[in-house]
Amino acid sequence: MEEAARFLLLLLLISSSGVSTESSVIRTLPGFPGELPFYLETGYVGVGENEEVQLFYYFVKSQRNPALDPLLMWLCGGPGCSGLSTFSYDIGPVSFNLNYNGGLPTLELKEYAWTKTINMIFIDAPVGAGFSYSTTQESYFMDDYKSATQTSEFMKKWLIQHPEFLENNLYIGGGSYSGIPVPMVVQHLYDNREGGGSPPLNLKLRGYVLGNPITDIHIDRNARIPFAHGFALISNRLYQHSIRPQGMKIHPNKIIRKTFWASHLINIFLLMIFKSAKANCNGDYVNANASGQQCELNVIKMEELLRHINSEHILEPSCPYIRLTRENSTLQRSLMENPTEFLSRLGETPYYCRHEMFLLCEIWANDRDVREALHVREGTKGQWKRCNRTTLAFTKVVNSTVAYHRNLSMTGLRALIFSGDHDMIASYVGTRQWINSLNLTLDDDWRAWYTDGQVSGYTESYINGDFALTHATVKGAGHVPAAYMPKQCYAMAKRWFAYYQLYDSLLLHAPIFGESAEMTLLFYLACRFLQYRGPFAKRRHPLVDSTVVSEIRRCLEDGVEFQGDLLNFRKDGSPLMNRLRLTPIYGDDETITHVIGIQFFTEANLDLGPLPGSVAKESARSSDRLRSGFPSYPSVPSGNRNVCRGVCGILQLSDEVLSLKILSLLAPRDIASIGSVCRRFYEITKNEDLWRMVCQNAWGSETTRVLEAVPGAKRLGWGRLARELTTLEASAWRKPMNDTFVLDLNACNPEWQHVQVSSPPPGRWGHTLSCVNGSNLVVFGGCGRQGLLNDVFVLDLDAKPPAWREISGLAPPLPRSWHSSCTLDGTKLIVSGGCADSGVLLSDTFLLDLSMEKPIWREIPVAWSPPSRLGDTLSVYGGRKILMFGGLAKSGPLRFRSSDVYTMDLSEDSPCWRCVTGSGMPGAGNPAGIAPPPRLDHVAVSLPGGRILIFGGSVAGLHSASQLYLLDPTDEKPTWRILNVPGRPPRFAWGHSTCVVGGTRAIVLGGQTGEEWMLSELHELSLASSVI
């Protein structure tokens, strides 16, 4: 009767008020001292055929730039949890003070709130959650489809009521059970992103965000068992290695009826006599009944082991939920009157229970003054519950949204999926499983991401056309990651929404505005590394004037012109002064469409010294000297945009001055970009004389003269020639060579002989050629006519006649080229790294035993791998130890030549990579001596005694590629030595090949100097006195 009377009162209030949608700006909140330092709005949006469902929301504007920052609507889990839970416990702007002394709980600002850089809507959905309500009893009955439809309707109506946010990038997000409705909402909004309305509703939907999402009920529940096994909650014997004795029979139905102590003995007995759960259940632990009695009993045992584990965070205590309801009003009164005694007696446990703080939220939200401050409609809600699990009339009808993710992967959206790695409800194991089922292309392999120099988790990214998905784990976090690791989750969100990689910890506060977001982002990506001295620098150099950087940011945000000087650095660390000018170009609709940037570099006469510490000590004096050397340019006053619209200094110049003095100094790619700015620039950039000057400045006079002599060059024109040589759009594969030649150096007159072999492997380049058993050649991988390869061919040179035969190894590694390889024990092939499809660099290591009748590829499992790379070398020393040197290695989003050295001892039970020399790597050290300059496509030769000889390759800087370097990794303190030898060294730079003959002679064939090819030139480096 009480509920019926309350519902009739609700109908009376709503019908009399006639209100379907309303919003209120909240300036103060009970429990918070003073005015709120952020914009908070609450309100209702009516959805449904007659707007009978009223969804309540909390809206917080970004504290950075609301007009430019993205808009994120966040759904809490449950189903039935209120948006106030996310607002106060997860990623919202405030949290409850846990030092509770009775009365109304107090609020405090949250340091790592996502609302600092994102506009956020926290919604009470579905109806019945939080303060949302319905005017009809029937509308309370809800399911996944109805909820998703109403949430989509809410988003569109909210934007119609807030048209100032129609131009913001829109994202939909949620956690836990929201993994079901969020993809459905995104799909609905994407399919209807161009709709009517006043104003016309053209959604700028950009993607979605999910934290520990429930995605597939079967996958998520099933993943509990392997997750628990990985964290040693389930024994290896129970999970995988138990063996059932022969002739043993048991009746499980009778066993389960035993007494308490007997059941424990039987559990041990079952563990001994049954096979593993993995074998019995065939990996399906959800449908244990269908897999037979043995599987069911295994699952019962495992669930018993997990019964007292906190599934939301396996390292935290398992605590009961305490809810304040009318039925336990005594409990609420006890908490209000004597909170200290109540909290100390709660559960009679000596440990902290995270769920206890949920009580504070329920006390606060059920306070009359709080409801008035939030403008909750009186009489529409009885007892507020953080998660309504008692009266919510919700039916779960969708068991999986993987199909929705697969559909969305065909769009141009972005997705961020993050997982607290200690959550067992929606564990990262299940999340990775359903992500893998989407069959996306791996764009960036599994790697660590950092906050404050510490590992915050691991991340990998996938692409499918224009679609991009990033998956990240948050180290140490549970089911609601931001509640456990707020700083790390804030850094993750800030990087992802700014279009940065998560592992990119050098993030600047780059403004993102409208359609020019990509333009601004590219500017920062191009310029920020110029402010870091050296490829491994972790922060901006202290001599770089931070006030100038702030001024650049301000001018970009305000849309005004900037002129000024900024200290930059080359890759080798030498200083440059960048005289920079940025001019925004406005379109007809008063929005910025382009920013023209001109950089003029001059040498900076500044001795920085070899040690970073000495730079910091003289930063003040040096910066003063730098400023005094160049005139300063005042920036255009804020708000003065007339200078940018057709009358700015750049556009007042004549076409001749623009062409000869400015455009001719740019690169071909820059000219093509400038030609798209406006009609005048387009006409100027069509001039063939301008293109010839651009090509000559970019490629040199000699190259330009050679190109002029090529038949057909004049017909193509310099503009098209520059475009095709820059973009390589006209490139085409030609048939690679598959010939085999042999040179016998023991002959009196060595001559190359073309060996006629049968069944040659397909022609290729970028492969590796190794020697096993003295006279057998092994070819692996490379790039051929059909693309990348991962096949293996062996040639026995002593056979009559020689014939190539293919080795069909099981479970081969990914196809690749520009990888490294070596042979071990004369029978085993080791392959590492290289370049896979779509230019992805690899960091894996595989072994193939060629002595087996049916060889099987085996990946060498390691806890940590060197950064992924291509063009490096693998060498064998000391019998079963391998050494990796150099290559083109990934460092964040960039790739740099490397001179790092890593070793691995394959004779160990658990081989692992160790860093001998490098920067910023685990175990890194810098041995004495002068290390070789960073390089790739070089040669590493294993010499007697375990020494490694390095020479050649594509070398950074002006160093000689012919210089020989020697390293003995077996020394206690490995030391690089320069090997000076008489004679005329080869003039190679890269592209050559090398082998060792008789342990005393290194043979170098071919190569390129950078100016000419020398494909037939042969050099010998004799390491001992001549014996021929």
N, C-alpha and C positions, 0 to 999 in steps of 0.2 A: 504493500500500500504506500509506503513511504517513497519508493522509487517511482510509482505511478504518479503520485502527487507532484513530485519534483519534475517529472517529464511534462505534466500539464502546465505547471508554472513556466517551464522553459518555452513551451509553445505560445503561451500568452505573452511573454516578454518579447519574443522575436516578432510575433505578428503585430504587436503594438508599435514596435520600434521601426519595422520596415527596413532594417539595415541588412545589406548583403555583403558589403565590403567596407572596411574602414581601416585607418591606420593612425597611429599616434607616435609622436616623437617623445622619447623618454629622456629627460635630462638628469634625473636623480633616481636612485634605487634605494629602498630600505636596506640597511646593512652596509652601504658603501659611503665612505666619508666624502662629503662635498659633491660637486657636479661630476658627471661622467666625462672623462677626457676623450671620449669617442662618441660618434653618432650612433644612437640606438633607436630603432623604430620597431614597434610591435603592431600587430593588426590581424585581421581576418580576410581571407579571400574565399568567396562562395564558389563552389564547383558543383557539378551535377546538372541534371536537366533543368531543375528549378532553383539551383543554387541552395539546395537544402543542406548540403554539407559545408560547414564553415571550418576551414583549415587555418589554424593559428600559426603565426611565424614571428621570429626575431630577426631583424635585419640590422647588420652592422656595416657601416661604410669603412672602406680602407682608410687607415690612418696615414697613408702615404700620398696617394693621388687617386681619389675615387673615380674621377672622370676617365682615367687612363688604365687603371688596374683592372684585372679580370673580375668577373662576377661568378661566384661559386654557390650553387644551391646544395645544401648538405642534408642528407636523410640519415637519421639515427637508425640503429638496428632494431632488433626485437623479434618479430614485429610488435609495435606498440610502444616503443621508447620515445620519449619527448626530445625535441630539439634542445630543450634547456639542459639536458644531460651533456650534449656535445658543447653547448655554449659555455658551461661552467666546469666541466671535467676534462674535456678533450682538447679542442683547438680554438675555443672561443676566447673572448678578451678578459674574462674574470674567472676566479676560482674561490672556493670557500676557505676561510681561515680555519685550519684544523685545531687551533687552540680555542676550543669551544668552552665557554664559561656559563652557558645557560642563556635563556632568552632567544632573541632572533639571531641566527648565524650571521656573521659578517663576511663581506666580500673584499677581495683584494685583486689588484691588477695582475694579469698573467704576463710574464716576461716574454714568452715565446708564442704569442697568439698569432694565428694565421691572419687574423684581421688586420694586422699591421701593414700587410701588403696586398690583401685580397678583400674585395667586397663579398660578404657572406650572408646567405639566407639560411637560418636554421628553422626547419619546418616540423610541426607536429603532425606527422602522417604515419599511418592512415587515420581516418576519423576514429575517435576514441582515445587516441594517444594525446598526452599532454592536455592542453586546453582546447583542442579541436572538438567539435560536437556536431550533431545533426538535428535538424528540426523534425525529422520523421524517424520513427522507430525502425522502419525497413532499411533506411540508408546506413544504419550501423552495421548491417551485415556486409562484410567486405571480403575480398579475396585478392590474390596477387594481380590479376588483370585489372580489376576495378581500381585498385589502389594506384597502379602505374598510370592508368588513364587519368584519374583525378589529379595526380601529382603533375602530370604534363599540362593539364588544363590550368592548374595553379600557376605554373611557371609562366605560361603565356599571358594569363590575366594579370599577373604581378608586373610583368614588363609593360603591359599596356597602361597600367596605373603609374608606372615609373619610366616614362619614355626616355628620360635622360640616360638610362643604362642600356638602351637598345644598341648602341654602338660599341659597348664593351664586349670583349671576348667572353663567351658563356661556357661554363663547365658545370657538370652535374657530378656530385660525389656522395659517398656514404661508406659506412663500415658495417661489418658483421652481416646480419640478415639483409642489409641493403644491397648486398651483392646480387640479390634476386630482382628487386624493382629497378635499380639504377640502370642496368643495360636496357631494360624494357622502356624506361622513360627516355633514355637517350635515343633509342631507335624511333620512338614515336615523335620526338621533337625533330630528329633528322629528316624523317619522312615528310614532316609538315613544317619545315623550317621557313618556307616561303608562303606565308599566309596573308589573309586580309587583316582587317582591324583598322582602327583609327588612333594613331598613325599606322600605316602599313607595317605589319609585323614580319620583318626579315631577320630571323634569328642568326646571330653570329656564333653558332654552336661550334666549339673548337675541340671538345673532348670530354673525358670523364676520369674520375679519380676514385679508387676503391681501396679501403684498408682492411686487411684480413677478411676478405669477402666470402660469404657462403655462396658458392657458385653452382656446384653440382652436389646434391645431397649424398649421392652414392660415393663420389670421389672424395668429398671432404670427410665423410665418416670413415671411409676405408683407409684414408691416409693416417688416421690416428695410430694404427698399429706400426707401420714402418717408422713413423715419427717417434713413437715411444721406444721402439727398438734402437733407433739412432741415438737417443738420449740415455740409453742404458736403463730404461724403466722396465724393459722386458728382456729376459735373458736370451742370449744368442742360441742356446740349446732349445728353448721353447720356440723361438721364432724360426730357426732354420736347421739346426743340426741334430735333433733328437732322432733316435732309431727305434722302431718298434720291434721287440723280441718276437721270434717266430712262435706260433702256437698259442699266443696269449689272447684271451677273449675277455670282454668286460661288458657289463650292462649299465650304461650311464644313468638310465632312469632310476635304477635302484640305488646307485651311489649317491645321488644328490639328496636322498631322503635321510642320510646319516646324520649323526649328531655333529655339533660344532667341531669337537676335536677330531672326530673321525673324518670330517670333510677336509680338514687341513692335511691330515695324513694322506687322504686320497688325492688331494691336489698334487702333492709331491709324487705320489704313485703315477698319476696321469702324466706328469711331466716326464717320467722315466719311460713309460711304456708306449706312449704314442709318438708318431712321427711329428715333425715340426708343423707349426700352424701354416707356414708359408707353403709347404708341400701339400698338406691336407686340404687347405682352403683354396688352393690355386690363386692366391693373392686376393681373394674376395672374402673379406671378413664381415661384410654387412649381411649377406645372404648365407649365414653360417648353416642354417637348417638345410638348405638345398645342397650343401656340399658334404653332408653326411655327419654321423655322430662324432667322428674323430675331430673334424673341424669345429663343431659346436662346442665340444669340451675344451679344445684349445682356446677358443674365443672366451669361454667362461673363465678360464684360468687367467687369461690376459686382462679381462675386464676387472677381475678381482684384484690384480696387481695395480691397476690404475684407479681403483675406486676412491682412494683417499688422496689423489693428486689433483691439484687445482688446475683444471683444464685451461683456464684463461691465462695462466702463467705458471708453468710447472715448477718454478723455483719458489713461489710464494705460498704461504700457508693456505690450506683448504678451509674456508670459513663459510658458515651458513649465511644466506641472505636474511637481513632483518628489515621488515617493512612496517611502516606505521599505518595501520588501518583502523577503522572504527572498532573492529573486533579486539584490537589490542591497545585501546586508548590508555590503559594503565601504563603500558610500556612508554607511550609518548609522554605522559605526564611525568613519569620517573626521569626520562631524559631531560625534560625541560627544567624540572625543579632541582635535580642534583646530577648534572651532566658528568662531572668528574667521576663520581662513584659509579654511575651507570656504565660509562665507557670502560672503566677499569674492570667491571664485573661482566661485561658483555662476552658471553661465551666462555667465561672463566679461562681465558687463554692468556699466556704471557707474551704473545706475539702480536704484531700489528696486522689487522685485517683491512684491506683496502676498501671493502664494501661498507665499512662503518661510516665512511664519509658520505655515502649516499643518503644516510639518515638526515644529514644537515640540509641537503637539497629538498627533501620532502617536508621538513619543518618550515623552511623558507617559503616554498611555493604554496603551502597551505595557509600562510599567514594572510589575514584580511588586507592589511596595508600593502603587502606585496602585490596582491591581485589588483588592487586599485591602481597602484603605480604602473603595473603592466597593462592596464586598461582591459582586463579580462571581463567579459560581459557577465554581469551578476546573474547567478542562478543557472548558468549554463554548465557548470561543472561542480561535482561534489568533491570527493577526496582526490587530490592530485597524486598521481603515482609516477615515479620516474620511468618505469616500464610497466605498462598496464598488461598484466598477464592473467588477470582474473575476470574482468568484464568485457574484454575486447572480443568482439564477434568476428574473428578473422579465420578464414580457411586457407590453408597453404595448398595451392593447386599446381604450382610450378616447381618441379624438382630440379631443373637445370636451366641455366641461362647461357650455356656454352654456345648454343646456336645463335643467340643474339650477339655474343662477342664475335663469332665467325662472320656474321653479316656486317657488323660494324668494322671489321678488319678490311672490308672491301671499300670503305669510304676514305676520306682524307682526314679523319679525326686523329686525336692523340689519346693515349691512355696511360695512366700511372697506376700500377697495382703494387701496393707495398704490404709487407707481412712482418709482424713481430715474430722473431724466430723462436720464441718460447711459448707460443700459443698452440694448443693442441685442439682447439675447436675448429678453426679454419687454418690449418697449418700450411706453412710454405711448401710442404711436400705435395699436398693436394693442389695448391695453386700452380706450382710448376707443372704438374701433370696436365691440368686442363689448358694451360697456356701452350704446352707442347702439342696438344691435340689440334690447335689452330693451324699448324703447319705454316708458320710464318718464317721468314728468312732471318737468321741470326745476324744482327747488325754489329753488336758489340758483346764480346764474350764475358762470362762471369768474372767480375773483378770487384775489388774493395772500393767503397766510397768513404770519405773522411769528413770529420768535423773536428776542428782544432788540432789537426794532425793525428787524430786517433781514428781507427777503423770504426765506422758507425754501422756498417752492414755490408752487404754485397749486392751487386746490381748487374743486370744484363738487359739488352734492348733488342727489339725485333722490328722488322719493317715488312710491309706488303704494299708495294707501290707507294702511295702518299700516306698510308696509315703507319703510325709508329706506336709501339707499346714498350713501356719501360717497366720492368719488374725489379723491385728492391726489397731486401730484407733489412730490418732494423734490429741491430744486435742488442740482445738483452731485453727486448720489448715483448709484451704479451698481446692479448686479443685486441686491445685498443692502444696501438703503439704510442700515440702522442701522450697518453696518460702516464706512460712509463719513461719514455725518452723524448720529452718535449723539445729540447734544443735540437736534437738530431732530426726530428720530424719537421721542425720549422725550416731547418737548412735544406732538407730534401725538397719540401714544397716550394720554397723560394727559388731554388735552382730550376726545378722542373717547369714552373709556370713562366720563368724567364727564358725558356728554351735552351737551357744549359744542360750538359750531362751531369748526372748526380755526383760523379767523381771529380767534377771540376770545382775545386775549393777556392779558385781565384775569382769568384763571382763578384762583379761590381754591381752597384745599385743602378743598373741601366734602366732608364725610363722606357716603358712600353706604351706607345700611343697609337691607337687606331690602326689604319692600314699601313702605317710606316713602322710598325713594330719590327718587322724583319730588317728594314733598313737600319734602324737604330742598333739592333742586335749585331748586325754585320759590322757596323762601325766599331763597336766595342770589342768584338772578336778580333778585328784587324789591328786595333790600336793598343789594346791593353797589354799584350805581351811585349810591346815595344818599351813598356815602362818597367819591365822586369829584366834585370841584368843576368844573362845566362839562361840556358834552357831548363835548369833545375831550380831556379829561384822560386821561393814560395810566396813572396810578397813584393809589392812595389818598392823600387829602390828609394832609399831615404832622400836622395837628391831631387827626385821628381817632385815638383811643387804641387802639393795636394790642393792648394787653393785654385790653381789653374784647372785641375781635373774637376773640381766642384763647379767652377765657372762654366766649363764645357757642358756639364750635366744640366746646369741651370738654363743655359741658352737653348739646349735641345728641348727641355721641358717647356720653356716659355715660347719656343718657336721664333727666336731672334738670332741674329748673326753673331758669330764668335770670331775673334781674331786674337792670336796670342802665340807665345812660344812655350814649348814643352820639351823637356829633356827626354830623349829616347835612347835606345841601345840597339846595336846590331846583334846578330846571333853570337858573335865572338865576344860580346861584352863591351866593345869600344863605343864611346858615347857619341851621340849626334844631337844637334839641336833642330827640332821640328818646328818650323814656322807654319802654323796651321790656321786655315780659314774655313769656316763652315757657314754656308748660306742656305737657309730653308727656302723652298719654292712652294708657293701656295697655289692651289687649284681654284676653279671658279666657285667652289662651295666653301671657300675659306678654310680648307683643311690642307695640311702639309702633305704633298705628294712625293717630294724628293728633298734630299739635302745634298747640295754640291759641296764636296770637301776637297781642298787643295793643300797638299803637304809639300813644303820646300825644305829639304834637309841640307844642313851644312855641318862641317866638322866642328866638334866642340873641343877646344884645347883644354883638356882636363885630365889630369893624371889620377886615376881612381885607385891605382895600386892593386896588388894581387889579393889582398885580404878584405872581405866585406867589412870587418870591424873598423879598419882605418878609414873607410868611407864615411861611416856614421859619425866619427869624431869630428870630421871637417865639413859636415853637411852644411852648416850655417855659412861658413866662409866661402865654400865652393858655390853654393847657390847664389850668393851675392855677386861673385865674380861672373857667374853665368848670366845673371840678369843684366849686369852692366854692359855686357858685350853686344846686346841686341836691343833695338828700340821696342818699347811696349806699345801694343795697340789696344785702346780701350774698346770694350765690347759695346754693341749697339744698345741703347737704353731699353729696358724691359717694356714690352708693349708696343714699341715702334716697329710695326711690320711693313710700313710703306717701303722701307729700304729694300725689302725682300721681294717685292712684287714688281719686277720689271725695271726698277730704277737702281738696283744694287750695283756696287762697283763692278762686279764681274760682267753683268749683262750690259753695262754701258760701254764695254770695250768693243772695238771694231772686229769684224770677222777675221781680218788679216792678223791682228794682234792675238786674238784667241787661238788661231791656228798655229802661228809660228812660235809664239812665246809660251803658250800654256799647253794646248792639246798635243802638240808634237812631242812633248816631253813625257807623255803618259804611255802606259802599256796598251797593247791592242785590246785587251779585254775591257779596260777602263773606257776607251773610246766608244766601244759598242754600248756600254752602259749610259754614257753621257748622251749618246744619240737618241735615247728614249726619253729624255727629260722634257724637251719641248720641240716645237717645229723648227725653230731657228737652229738649234744644235743638231737636229737631224739633217738639215740641209748642209750644214758645215761639214759634218762627218761623212758625207757622201763624196767629198773631194779626194780624187786619187793621189794628188800630190801630197796631201796631208797623210794619207795612209802610207805612202812610201817613206816619208820622214819618220813616222811612228815605227815602221818595221826596221828602218835603218838604225834608229836609236835603240830599239829593243834587241836586235839580233846582230848588229855590227855591220860595217860597210862591206867587209869581205863576203859575208853571207848574202847580203843584198845583191851584190854584183853576180854571185853565183846563181841566185834565183832568177835574175834578169836574163841570164843566158839559157835557162831551162826552156825547152820548147813548150809553148802553150801558156807560159806564165803571163805574158801580156794579155792573152785572151781571157784568163781568169780575172785579172785585175788585182791590185794590191789589197783592196778591202776584202775580197773573197779569199785571197791567199792567206791573209792574216787570220781570218776567221777559221779557215779549215786547219791551219797549222796550230792554232790556239785550242780549238775545241776538239780537233781530231775527228770531226764528224764525217770526213770522207775516208777515214782509215778502213782498210780491208785486209783480211787475212790472206797471206800467200802460203803456198805449200811449204811446210817446214822440211828440213833435210832429215833423212834417215840413213845416211851413209855411215860406214864404219871404216876407220883408218888405223893402222898400227905402224909404229916406228920401233925397230929393234936397235937399241943403242949399243948392244954388244957386238954388232957387226962392224967390220972394218970401215965400211962406207955406209953409214945409216941412211936409209931412204924410206920415205913414206910408202906404204903399200895399201892399196884399196882392197879390203877383205870382202870377198864375195860370200855373203851369209844368206841363209834362207830364213823366211818368216821374220823379217825385221819388224820391230815395234813401230807403231804409227809415228810419223815425224812430230817433233815437239821441240820446245825450248823451255828454259827455266827449270829443267829437271836436274837430278843428281845422278852421277855415275860413280859407283863404288867398286872396290875390288875385294873379292873373297876367295879364299883358298888359292891364292897366288895367280891363277890364270882365269878366273871367272869374273866377268863384269856384271854388275847389277844396276839396272836403270829403274828409277822410281819417279812417278809423277810428272809434273810439267804441264805445259799448255800446248795443245795440239789443235787440229782443225775443228774438232768437236767441242773444244773448250778445255777446262781443267781436267786433269787425269789423276788417278790414284792406283794405276796398275804397276805391276812389277815384272820385269823381263830379265832373264839371265842368259849370258853368252859365255860358252866355254871355248876359249881361244885355242886350246890344245886339241879340240875335237876335229875330226876329219870327215866331212867338212864342218866348219863352225856353223851353228844354227842357234838362233834366238828361240827361247821357249818362255812362255808366260807362266808366272807363278800365281795361282789362284788362291791367295790368302784370304781366310775367312775374317769377317768383321774388320775391313780395311778402314784406315782413317779417312777424313774428308779429302776430296780432291784438292790439289794445291800446286803452286809453283813457287819458285824462289825460296824454297825451304832449305834446310840443311840436313845432311845425313853422314853417317860413318858406319863402319863395320866393326864388330866385336867378336873376338875369338875365331875369326875367319869364317863364321857361320851365321852371325846375327846381324841384321840390318837395323840401325837406329835412325828414326826420322823425327825431326822436330820443327815446329813453327812453320812459317811460310805464309803465303797469301791465298786465301780461299775465295769463294765466289763473292761478288760485289765488293771486292777490295778489302775484305775483313782479314785482319792479321790474326795469326794463331799463336798459341803458347803451349800446345800439347806436345807430348813426347810418346812415340810408339816404338815397339820392338817386334821384329819378325824373325823367327828362327828358321832359316832356310834349310837346315839339316833335317827337319821333320818331313815326314811323307806328305802330310797335309798341313802346311804351315798355317798358323793362326796369329793374326795381329793382336798384340796385347798393349793396351795403354799403360804406361808406367804411372801409377797413382802417386801424386805428391801433394803435400799440404799447401805448398806455395810454389808458384812458377814465376820466372822472370817475366817482365812485360812482353806482350806479344810482339813479334817482329818478323822481318823477312831479310834475306840477303846476309844472314849470319853464317858462321861456320861451326861445325862440330868436329872435335879431334879426340882421339883416344890416346891415353897415356897410362902408364902404371898397370897395364893389363886390362882392368875392367872399369877404369875411370874415364869419363868424358868431360870435355871442356868446351863451353860455348863462348864465342867472342863476337862482339860487334853487331852489325846489322842495322836496319832501319826499325827502331823500336817506338812503340806508342808511349806518349807522355801526355795524359789527359786527352784532349781532342786533337793534339798535334802528333807528328811523327818526326823524330830526330835521329840522325846518325848516332851510333852508340860506340863506346869503347869499353863497355863493361865486360867483365869476365865472370862466368859462373861455372861451377863444377858439380858433378854428381858421381857418386861411387855406386855402381850397379851391383857390387858384391855385398852390399848391406841388405839386411832383411827388409828394411823400409827405406828405399833410396829417397834422397831429397836434394833439391838444388841448394847450393851454397854460393854466396857472393864472395868472390876473391877480391875484386876491385870494382868500384862503381860509386854512384851517388844516391843517397837516400834509400838504399835497398837494405833488407834485413841482413845483418852480418857484414855490412859493407866495410871495407877498409881500403886504404890507399897506400899500396906498397911503394917503396922507394923507386927512384928511377923516373925516366920520362916515358909516360904512357904513349902508345900510338894515338894519333889523332882519330876521332870518331870516323867510322867508315862502314860501307856495306859492299857486297859483291867482291870481297877480297879473297885471299887464300890463306888458309892456316895449314901448316905442314907439321906432322908429328915426327920429331927427330929421335934418334936413339937416346935412351936415358930419360925420356919423358918430357923433354923440352918441346915447346911449341914455337914455330917460326911464323910470323905474320908479315905479309907484305901485299901491296897492290890495293885495288878496290877504288870505289868512288869516295874520295877523301874530302872532308870538310876543310874549308879555308885554302890557303896557298901552300900547304905542305906537299912534299914530294911523295908520290905514290910508290916510288921505287925504293924508299927507305925500308930496310929490314929491321924488324923488332923481334926480340927473343924473350921468352918467359918460361921459367921453370916452376910449374905449379906445385911441385913436390917440396920446394923449399919451405922452411918454417915461416919465412917472410918473403913471399914471392916478389921478385924485383924485375922490372922491365929493363932490358939492355938493348942498346942500338948496335947493330952488327954492321960494321963498315968493312966492305970487301973491295978489293981492286977489280979492275975490269970495267967494261962498258955495260951498265945495267939496261934492261929493256925500258922502253919509253911508254909502257902500258899505263893506263889509268884504271880501266875496269874491263870486264867482258872476257878476260883471259881464263885459262884453265891450267892446273898444275898437278903434278904427281911427283912422288919420290921414287927413285930407282936405286935399288941396292942399298938403301939406307944412307947413302952419301951424296946423292945428286938430286937436286930439285929441278924439274923440267917445266918451263913456262912456255905456253903456246898462245899466240895471238893476243888480242886485246885491242883497246881503243885508247888513243891519247886525248880524245876530246876534239881533235882537229882532223884526224885521218884514221882510217881503219888499217889494221895490220893483221890480217887474218892468217897469214902463213909464216910469220916470223917466229923462229924458235930460239929460246935462250936456255942456257944451262947454268945453274948455280952449283958449283962443286963445293961440297962441305968438307972434303978431305983431299989429300994429294991425288993427282990423276993416276989411275991404274990402267988406263987403256993405252 
